[in-house]
Amino acid sequence: MAYETILVETRARVGLITLNRPKALNALNTTVLAEVMAALEAFEADAGVGAIVITGSEKAFAAGADIKQMQSMSYVDAFMADFFAGWEALSRIRKPVIAAVAGYALGGGCELAMMCDFIIAADNAKFGQPEITLGVMPGMGGSQRLTRFVGKSKAMDMCLTGRMMDAEEAERSGLVSRVVPAGELIEEALAAATKIASFSLPAVMMAKEAVNRSYETTLSEGLRFERRVFHSMFALDDQTEGMSAFVEKRTPNFRNR
Ligand SMILES: CC(C)=CC(=O)SCCNC(=O)CCNC(=O)[C@H](O)C(C)(C)COP(=O)(O)OP(=O)(O)OC[C@H]1O[C@@H](n2cnc3c(N)ncnc32)[C@H](O)[C@@H]1OP(=O)(O)O
């Protein structure tokens, strides 16, 4: 498929999606949404892909939802289209998705990064929810996901003042998993994804589902869910292979079964 707003490639067992609207700092419009979702779904269906990375440019991961597209939108347009609901499909991708963020991740850009399973940030990354400066508020999950990542106080600060958080503060606050030099971002993200893709895909997908369940349920239900999924892993050939390989002091050969 030919894409207009993203670049898509596969490196080893990793699917790489690069947002590519440099003149608009990768602002997220409906074409970007359709193309990102199409690429994600293609990687999800590709048995040769074990993990996915979404990135942008060194200046901007994404500077937000496309303000020029929203400027003349009416309430009824937004309501009837259930505007932004399409991005929720990202959280239904079952393979791991890593956001590799350099530069601005603002508004919808920050929200897109937070929809991914974890964020690796370049040391020049800047995160923010500046929608309030435009007379609106976050609409792609920022008020909910940011609060879960960094707590109420910081989320309120960011959503109400519109201030940006740098990479160091984002790491300290738990928004990002690690910070790396900007020039090494893609290699670090691809290395993390390649490592994940080298493991048993069903085990990786079950682990992702279990961690995500912690956001949706009580601790006791979550612990029960984890145990039940863990028990089911003893039906995997890859469990036998992984544990046998450890005991036999060799590298496991996972077959994703
Ligand atoms: C409403 C909801 C729910 C979600 C949202 O995401 S709203 C958008 C939130 N994001 C923002 O408010 C950030 C807007 N952008 C900026 O503040 C600045 O562009 C910047 C601080 C990120 C970078 O400033 P800089 O001076 O380096 O670059 P600019 O000349 O301002 O931008 C270059 C080029 O990109 C266009 N641009 C930037 N962001 C967006 C955007 N979110 N939507 C559409 N277009 C955007 C900007 O207009 C300029 O293009 P033109 O020169 O052709 O106007």
PDBQT file of the ligand as one rigid body, heavy atoms in Angstrom, charges set to zero:
ROOT
HETATM    1  C1  LIG A 301      -7.533  19.574  20.397  1.00  0.00    +0.000 C 
HETATM    2  C2  LIG A 301      -6.971  18.290  20.792  1.00  0.00    +0.000 C 
HETATM    3  C3  LIG A 301      -7.910  17.415  21.522  1.00  0.00    +0.000 C 
HETATM    4  C4  LIG A 301      -5.739  17.908  20.545  1.00  0.00    +0.000 C 
HETATM    5  C5  LIG A 301      -4.595  18.643  19.979  1.00  0.00    +0.000 C 
HETATM    6  O1  LIG A 301      -3.622  18.013  19.775  1.00  0.00    +0.000 OA
HETATM    7  S1  LIG A 301      -4.644  20.313  19.637  1.00  0.00    +0.000 SA
HETATM    8  C6  LIG A 301      -2.983  20.678  19.149  1.00  0.00    +0.000 C 
HETATM    9  C7  LIG A 301      -2.062  20.738  20.295  1.00  0.00    +0.000 C 
HETATM   10  N1  LIG A 301      -0.770  21.197  19.856  1.00  0.00    +0.000 N 
HETATM   11  C8  LIG A 301      -0.411  22.445  19.872  1.00  0.00    +0.000 C 
HETATM   12  O2  LIG A 301      -1.141  23.339  20.287  1.00  0.00    +0.000 OA
HETATM   13  C9  LIG A 301       0.965  22.757  19.341  1.00  0.00    +0.000 C 
HETATM   14  C10 LIG A 301       0.872  23.666  18.128  1.00  0.00    +0.000 C 
HETATM   15  N2  LIG A 301       2.198  23.960  17.599  1.00  0.00    +0.000 N 
HETATM   16  C11 LIG A 301       3.035  24.824  18.187  1.00  0.00    +0.000 C 
HETATM   17  O3  LIG A 301       2.786  25.368  19.227  1.00  0.00    +0.000 OA
HETATM   18  C12 LIG A 301       4.334  25.088  17.472  1.00  0.00    +0.000 C 
HETATM   19  O4  LIG A 301       4.187  24.661  16.132  1.00  0.00    +0.000 OA
HETATM   20  C13 LIG A 301       5.530  24.339  18.105  1.00  0.00    +0.000 C 
HETATM   21  C14 LIG A 301       5.845  24.961  19.479  1.00  0.00    +0.000 C 
HETATM   22  C15 LIG A 301       5.271  22.865  18.252  1.00  0.00    +0.000 C 
HETATM   23  C16 LIG A 301       6.780  24.514  17.176  1.00  0.00    +0.000 C 
HETATM   24  O5  LIG A 301       6.977  25.898  16.922  1.00  0.00    +0.000 OA
HETATM   25  P1  LIG A 301       7.914  26.349  15.692  1.00  0.00    +0.000 P 
HETATM   26  O6  LIG A 301       7.974  27.824  15.755  1.00  0.00    +0.000 OA
HETATM   27  O7  LIG A 301       9.173  25.587  15.707  1.00  0.00    +0.000 OA
HETATM   28  O8  LIG A 301       7.139  25.861  14.397  1.00  0.00    +0.000 OA
HETATM   29  P2  LIG A 301       5.850  26.514  13.724  1.00  0.00    +0.000 P 
HETATM   30  O9  LIG A 301       6.261  27.522  12.726  1.00  0.00    +0.000 OA
HETATM   31  O10 LIG A 301       4.860  26.923  14.753  1.00  0.00    +0.000 OA
HETATM   32  O11 LIG A 301       5.217  25.225  13.002  1.00  0.00    +0.000 OA
HETATM   33  C17 LIG A 301       5.729  24.739  11.753  1.00  0.00    +0.000 C 
HETATM   34  C18 LIG A 301       4.535  24.391  10.884  1.00  0.00    +0.000 C 
HETATM   35  O12 LIG A 301       3.802  23.334  11.521  1.00  0.00    +0.000 OA
HETATM   36  C19 LIG A 301       2.450  23.740  11.675  1.00  0.00    +0.000 C 
HETATM   37  N3  LIG A 301       1.883  23.102  12.863  1.00  0.00    +0.000 N 
HETATM   38  C20 LIG A 301       2.477  22.946  14.065  1.00  0.00    +0.000 A 
HETATM   39  N4  LIG A 301       1.656  22.314  14.909  1.00  0.00    +0.000 NA
HETATM   40  C21 LIG A 301       0.511  22.091  14.236  1.00  0.00    +0.000 A 
HETATM   41  C22 LIG A 301      -0.728  21.483  14.581  1.00  0.00    +0.000 A 
HETATM   42  N5  LIG A 301      -0.948  20.918  15.818  1.00  0.00    +0.000 N 
HETATM   43  N6  LIG A 301      -1.680  21.429  13.668  1.00  0.00    +0.000 NA
HETATM   44  C23 LIG A 301      -1.488  21.931  12.413  1.00  0.00    +0.000 A 
HETATM   45  N7  LIG A 301      -0.333  22.515  12.012  1.00  0.00    +0.000 NA
HETATM   46  C24 LIG A 301       0.652  22.592  12.938  1.00  0.00    +0.000 A 
HETATM   47  C25 LIG A 301       2.499  25.242  11.774  1.00  0.00    +0.000 C 
HETATM   48  O13 LIG A 301       1.263  25.802  11.500  1.00  0.00    +0.000 OA
HETATM   49  C26 LIG A 301       3.564  25.555  10.742  1.00  0.00    +0.000 C 
HETATM   50  O14 LIG A 301       3.018  25.455   9.451  1.00  0.00    +0.000 OA
HETATM   51  P3  LIG A 301       2.693  26.791   8.588  1.00  0.00    +0.000 P 
HETATM   52  O15 LIG A 301       3.964  27.599   8.597  1.00  0.00    +0.000 OA
HETATM   53  O16 LIG A 301       2.298  26.259   7.256  1.00  0.00    +0.000 OA
HETATM   54  O17 LIG A 301       1.558  27.463   9.295  1.00  0.00    +0.000 OA
ENDROOT
TORSDOF 0
